[in-house]
Amino acid sequence: MTMNKQTVWLVTMLSLMVVLSAYYIVTGPVEPVDQSAAKPDDLTKEGNIDVNIKTVEQPAEAAKQNDVKETLDKANDDYFVAYQLQRNTLRQKETERYMQVLTNPEASKEQLQEAKQKIDQLMKVDKTETVLEELIRKEGYSDAVVVTSDSHVDVVVQSDKLTNAQAVKLINLVKQHLNVSPTQVSVAYRP
């Protein structure tokens, strides 16, 4: 019995999706970064880049626990892993949609070529995000997550505080690796 490379890849990705879904069900949903949580006094202008620094707040349920400190420490440890998992799950769903086109025997050559290009693009973005996260960690942050959408890049770093200079440095790092405008980059931090 011989298997096509695409079939093996599809089965592997579906298995990964099942594992990731199970993890997501066990850990629960992740609160997205609130874009409107910034205070007006946090908005500063530095060069041509608007810097808006904000803290990602802890979930309200955590404060209700008896051992708040332990819960918050665990939430901080799991936040970045869960955020990356959520990003990977969404990206996996997109890849699966394009894989269905690739495995469809009735798909035209144009559809096959477009699906392959989209999958290659998703893999490139995923690799770039991983490299950026590693570069950010090398800058001295405990952890980081980078999420790229069609028109925007969100960066969340683990830090007790974030200065304007640090935010500008992170924006420039993203700008260099993803070739996006600084206005398309949001930087947040989480203690």
Order of alpha helices (4+ residues) and beta strands (2+ residues): alpha-beta-beta-alpha-alpha-alpha-beta-beta-alpha-beta
